[in-house]
Amino acid sequence: MRRFWVVLGLIGVLGVAAVAVSGRLRVSSRLTELRDIEVPTLKGINAEIAHIELKRMGLRNVHVGSTHKIVGVPIVLANWTVVEMQPVAGTLVRSDTPIMLLVSKH
């Protein structure tokens, strides 16, 4: 009789674990889902704010480049302003599409 309860308990634990894992898989697949997003107008905006906004919108592949020949990659984005971006504002892109912000020092 004791063996019956042990086996029943193990089946219950495995059932709960299976439900928990399947729930996690559904949640994580929703998080990595690709979706279409319209690129916003960011020209003239502080680069740090622009970068945060793009990430908030779900764009995961954001890059920043400098217009200055000496500075290849801006470090402190708060000191820079977006002067150009690719793709251009209004373009519908997937959430994993590379977005390039070209920035200039204040």
C-alpha positions, 0 to 999 in steps of 0.5 A: 500500500505504501508503494502505491502512495509513493508512486502516486506522489511521484506521478503528481510531482511529475505532472506539476513539473510538466505543467510548469515547464510547458507554461514557461515555454509558452511565455518564453516563446512569446517574448522571442516572437518577431513582430512588425514595428514602425520605426519612430522619428528620432532625428534631433533627439538625444541619443540615449533617449532614442536608444531607450525608446527603440528598446522599449518598443521591442527593437532588439538590434540597435546600433549607434555610430558617430559622425566624427572621424575621431570617435568611432563608437560613442560611449556616453550616449547622453552627450550625443544627438541623433542626426540620421537613422537607418531604416528611415522613420515610418518604415515597418520592420521586424523586431530583430531588424538592425537599426543604426543611429548615426549621432553627432556630439552636442 
